């Protein structure tokens, strides 16, 4: 299965509403980690910093997912994220309530 070749290709393939939500997230990550580089990993946008995976994200039919590289992110946000956790290392936001 061939996925997007670049983050721009991934974004271009999304409906406008989904693209807008993920662009906002993308800009937030860029602001928080300006040294990070973007790439496609596992057919979704991701960021790498100093050679290490930082985070990836994706849009699905009914939700958005954020995949932080470290459980420390989830642990640091604690109760604030509990209702959004979906499996180990996955933060899932309903499409009706974007990130």
CORJO-V57443 format. One record per residue. N is the residue number from 1. PHI is phi in degrees with one decimal (none if undefined). BURIAL is + if it has 16 or more other ideal C-beta (glycine too) atoms within 10 Angstrom, else -. Layout:
# CORJO-V57443
n:N phi:PHI burial:BURIAL
n:N phi:PHI burial:BURIAL
This chain:
# CORJO-V57443
n:1 phi:none burial:-
n:2 phi:-94.2 burial:-
n:3 phi:-105.4 burial:-
n:4 phi:-66.1 burial:-
n:5 phi:-82.6 burial:-
n:6 phi:-148.8 burial:-
n:7 phi:-62.2 burial:+
n:8 phi:-61.6 burial:-
n:9 phi:-62.6 burial:-
n:10 phi:-60.0 burial:+
n:11 phi:-62.3 burial:+
n:12 phi:-63.2 burial:-
n:13 phi:-84.3 burial:-
n:14 phi:-95.2 burial:-
n:15 phi:-61.8 burial:-
n:16 phi:-50.6 burial:-
n:17 phi:-62.1 burial:-
n:18 phi:-67.5 burial:+
n:19 phi:-61.4 burial:+
n:20 phi:-61.7 burial:-
n:21 phi:-64.2 burial:+
n:22 phi:-73.5 burial:+
n:23 phi:-64.7 burial:-
n:24 phi:-63.1 burial:-
n:25 phi:-63.3 burial:+
n:26 phi:-57.0 burial:+
n:27 phi:-66.7 burial:-
n:28 phi:-64.0 burial:-
n:29 phi:-64.6 burial:+
n:30 phi:-60.4 burial:-
n:31 phi:-68.3 burial:-
n:32 phi:-75.9 burial:-
n:33 phi:-136.9 burial:-
n:34 phi:-61.9 burial:-
n:35 phi:-82.7 burial:-
n:36 phi:-71.3 burial:+
n:37 phi:-109.2 burial:-
n:38 phi:-93.5 burial:+
n:39 phi:-158.4 burial:-
n:40 phi:-102.0 burial:+
n:41 phi:-136.9 burial:-
n:42 phi:55.3 burial:-
n:43 phi:64.5 burial:-
n:44 phi:-141.0 burial:+
n:45 phi:-63.2 burial:+
n:46 phi:-148.3 burial:+
n:47 phi:-125.6 burial:+
n:48 phi:-128.0 burial:+
n:49 phi:-132.2 burial:-
n:50 phi:52.3 burial:-
n:51 phi:81.1 burial:-
n:52 phi:-116.5 burial:-
n:53 phi:-61.9 burial:-
n:54 phi:-109.8 burial:+
n:55 phi:-164.8 burial:+
n:56 phi:-133.0 burial:+
n:57 phi:-153.0 burial:+
n:58 phi:-159.8 burial:+
n:59 phi:-109.7 burial:+
n:60 phi:-124.5 burial:-
n:61 phi:-57.8 burial:-
n:62 phi:-115.3 burial:-
n:63 phi:-161.4 burial:+
n:64 phi:-114.1 burial:+
n:65 phi:-125.9 burial:+
n:66 phi:-122.7 burial:+
n:67 phi:-120.3 burial:+
n:68 phi:-70.2 burial:+
n:69 phi:-74.2 burial:+
n:70 phi:-128.5 burial:-
n:71 phi:-64.6 burial:-
n:72 phi:-59.6 burial:-
n:73 phi:-63.6 burial:+
n:74 phi:-64.9 burial:+
n:75 phi:-62.6 burial:-
n:76 phi:-65.6 burial:-
n:77 phi:-91.6 burial:-
n:78 phi:41.1 burial:-
n:79 phi:-58.0 burial:-
n:80 phi:-59.1 burial:-
n:81 phi:-102.7 burial:-
n:82 phi:-47.3 burial:-
n:83 phi:-70.4 burial:-
n:84 phi:-100.5 burial:+
n:85 phi:-73.6 burial:-
n:86 phi:-141.7 burial:-
n:87 phi:82.6 burial:-
n:88 phi:-73.1 burial:-
n:89 phi:79.5 burial:-
n:90 phi:-120.6 burial:-
n:91 phi:-110.0 burial:+
n:92 phi:-118.4 burial:+
n:93 phi:-112.3 burial:+
n:94 phi:-61.0 burial:-
n:95 phi:-59.5 burial:-
n:96 phi:-73.8 burial:-
n:97 phi:-131.0 burial:-
n:98 phi:-57.8 burial:+
n:99 phi:-52.0 burial:+
